[in-house]
Amino acid sequence: MKPILQLYRGYANEQELIVMGHVLKREHNYDFEKRKFKNATSILKLFRIKTIKNFDVYLHYNDQVIHTKTLDDGYFKFCIPLEKETHFGWMPYEVSLKYNNANVTCKGSFIRPHKGNLGIISDIDDTFLISHTQNFFKKLYILLFKNVNDRKVFKNVVAHYQALSAAGRNNQEETNAFFYISSSEWNLYRFIAKFTKIHKLPKAVILLKDIKRGVTDFFMSGRGGHDHKFEKIKHVVEFYPTLKYVLLGDDSQHDPILYERICKIFPVTVIAVYIRQTGRHQKDATLKILNNLESLDVSVCYFKDSIEAIEHSRSIGII
């Protein structure tokens, strides 16, 4: 059976390029079905992925061919030094593998952000994508039976994200570095990429949790420990150390706790934290954390409607 390459958006700074993907035994595309049960079948297939370990993959970049092998879960990652790259913005890269004496090639893209001052890191579920994370059964129902075209964003969130993306930019083609970092698994990458494109959210690097390979894993999607999310946020901030960061999340899970840890480690780097209120009332634990962040000179906004976040960003001069 012909192996399949699944590539993800990569990113680069002045010294290093990072691109990644999976090698799969067969393709399980999300079909974006309008019929509810067809959509549910399609989603479940995404969690029945079979991966190939220790498989040879080749990165083609700058007239170089760089070889590595997949890890046990079929995941591969190239971290290579950059010497010649002088361009900025979104750029293409190419990965290939060999099968039956033929080359299988797939093209992806990576960003080297234009020189600027701002980096934005956002959670996904219940931060801009309405997911009802706190209600386990409702969350599963929506994921299974709501097509990507039927899923909703919060009111005014797109305007806020677009304003953050363009903040400090005179050229519309130049945007700030944007990252969507979530506890969702790589299985849902195409769904997330499609959803953000439909709603005209900023094109971003998407960093997700280790891939799942069984239907039983589907019922634990987005749950479990969140240390991976903390490590990915920490990595991004370290990768672009000269940027000032805006962190966006919600109070349904662990975002306030994770963001507090980040702010303590990078006391001059994070300038603002935005937390969406997902329930009827603000949470005391979240308020306590945000008060603590203010004592670290981090500007905070605990909001219900994104119009409040927009007004806050304007008041502190971000947008």
N, C-alpha and C positions, 0 to 999 in steps of 0.2 A: 504494500500500500504506500502510495506516494506521501512523504512527509510534508507537513505544512509549516510555513514560517509565519509567525505572528509578531509583528514589530510594534514597538511603542515609541512615543515621542521622546527624543533625547535632549540633552542640554550640554552646553559648553561654556567655559570661561576662557581666560587668556592662555591658560596652560594645558587644559585637559578637555577631552570630549568623552561623554558617557552616553552610550546607546544600549538598548536592551530588548529582549523579546523571549519568545518561547518557540520550541519545536514540538509540533503536535503530530500524533499518528494520523489523525483525520480532522477535517475542518468542521467546526460546529458554529456556523454563522448564526448570529441572532437575526431572524428573518423579519423583525418588526411587524409581526402579524396583527391585523386588526381584530380578528376573531379571538375571543377570550381564551378558549381552550387551546387553540393553535399557538397563541402567545405563550401560554403556560408551558406547553411542550417544548417550545423553542428555548425558553429560559432554563428549563430543567436540563436540556441538552448541553447548555453551557457549563453545567456542573458535572457532566459525564466525560469531560475531556481526558484523553489519553495522551501522555507526554512521552518523549523519548530522551533518555539520559545518555550522557557521554557521547553525544552526536556532534560531528564536526560542522562548525559554522565559520563563515569567512566574511569579514567586514571589508568593503571596498571604499577607500576614502583617500583623497589626495594622491592618486596613483600608487597607493599601497594596498596590499592584500594582507590582512591580519587574521590569523587563525586562532580559534579557541574551541572549547567543547562545552556542551550543555551540562548543567548540574543535574542532580538526581530527579528534580521535578521538571526537567526540560527547559529550565530557565537559563538564559545566557546574558552576559553583560560584558561589554567592551569598555574599559577605561584606558584611553590612550593619550599620550602627550601630544599637544599641538605645537607645531613649530612655524608653519607657514600661514595659518588661518588669519586673515585680516578682515573678513566680512562680518556683518552683523545681521540679526533678524533670523527668520526661519530659513533653513537650508536643508538640502536633501542628503541622505546617505543610503547606502545599499548593502544588503546582506545576502549571501548566497549559501547554499549547501549543495552537496553532490548526491545524486541518487540514480543508480543504474547508468552510470557514465554520462549522465546529463546534469546540467546545473539548474537548480531551482532558485530564482532570484526574487527578492522583494525589496521595495523601496519605502523608506520611512523619512521622517524629518526631525531635525533637532533645532534648538534655538541657541543662538549666542546673543544675549540681550544687548541692545544698543546701550551705549554708555548713558547712565542716568543715576538717579538717587533712590528709586523706590523698587521694592520687591513685595509681591502680594502672595500670601499663602492662605488658601481657603479649604475648609472641610467641604464635603459634598452633601451627604444626607442631612436634611433638616436645617442646612445652612443656606443652600440655594435650591436644592431639589426637595420638594415636599415628599417625605418618606414615612412619617409616623413611626419613627424608630422606637419610641417608648411603648407603643402598642404592638407587641410581637405579631399577633394574628392579622392585624390590619396591615402591617408592613408587608407580610408575606402575601396577603391577598393582592395588594397593589402591585407588588413586584411581579406576581404571576399573571394577573389578569388585566393589567393596564398597559397598553401598548406605549412605546416610547413617545409616540405623537400625542398620547393622552395624558402623559405625566406633566405635572405643573411645577412652575417656579413660584417663589413667593413674590408678592406684589412689590414692585420698585427695585427688586434685587438686581435686575439686569442693568438698569440705569446706574446704580451704584458701582457695579463691577466695571462697566464700560468707562465710567469717569475715573476710577482708580487706574485702569489700564492706560488711559491717555494722560494721566496727571503729569504735569511738567513737560509735556511733549508739544512741540510746534508742528511736527510732521506727523500726519495721520498714519503713515506706514510704520513709524516707530512706536512701539508699545513697551510698557514696563514688564519686567519678568513676572509671570503669573504661574502659580503651581496649585493644582488640586490634589490634596493629599488626604486619603481616606482609609477607613478600615474595611471598605469593600474589597473584594478579591479581584485579581487580574481577569477572572472569568467575565467580569462586567465591563471591561475596558471599552469595547466597541459600543455598548449601550451608552456609557457615560459620554464618550466622544461624540456620538450621534446626538444625544440630548443637548449638550452644550452648543453644538452647531445649530440645531433647530431654533434655540432660544437666543442665538446671537450673543452668548456669553463669550468672554475673551478666550482666544485659543491659548491653551496652557499645557505645560508638562503635567501628565497625570501619573501619580505614584500611588500604587495600591498594594494590597496585602498578598501574601503567597497564594498561588493558584490552588484551587480545590479540584479534586479529581473523583468525586462521587456524589450521587444525589443526596445521600444522608448529610454531606457537608453543606448542602444548600440551606438546610434549616438552621445552620449556625452562621450563615453569611453575615458579615459585619459585626459579629459578636466575638467574645473572647478578649484576650489582652490587647492593649493598645500601645505597648512599648515600641512596636515596629513603626507606628505613626510618629511617636516622639523622635525616634532615631532618624527617620526620613526628614522631618522638619529640621532637626539639628544639622543634618548633613547639608541641606540646601543653604542654610544660613552660613555654614562654614565654607561652602563652595563659592558663595558670592559675599565675601566678608565686608565689602565696602558699601553695600546697599543698606538702606533703612527699611525695616519690614513692618507691614501691616498684616495682622493675623485675624482671620475671620472664622468663626465657629458658631456653635449653639450649645444650649445648656442641657441637651437630652442625654448626653453621655459624658465623655471625659475631656472635652475640649478645654474648659477653664483650667483644669488641673494640669494638662499638658502644656498649655500656653504659659501658665505661671512658671513652670519649670524652665521653659525656654527663656523667658524674660529674666530669670535669676542668673542663668548661665551667660546670657548676652545682654548685660545691663545698659549698654548704650546703643544697641542695634535695633530693638523693637520699639517703635514709636507709638503704635496704637493697636488695641485689641478690641474686636467687635464680637459680641456674643448675642445670638438671637434667642429671645425668650420663646420657648416652644409650648409652654403650658399657660394656664390662666393667670398664674401668679409668678413673680420672680422668685428664684430659689435663694434661700439664705446662704447656702454654701457658696453659690456663685457670686453673690454680692460681697461676701467676705473676701474671696479671692480677688475680685476686681478692686476692692478698696486697698488691698495689699499692693496690687500692681500700681495704683495711683501713687502710693508712697515710694515707688521706684521710678517715678516720673514717666510712667507709661500712660498715655491717654486712653481711656476706656469708654465704651458705649454698650449698654445693655438695653436692647431694643426689641420691640415687637414688630414694627413695620420698618422696612428698609428706608423709608423717607426720613426717619429719625437718624439712621446711620449716615445718610447723604448730608443732612444738615450738620451733623457732628463733624464729618470730614471737611466740610466747608469752613466750619468754625475754627478748626485747628490748622487750616491752610493746606491740607493734603490735596484737595481738588478745588 
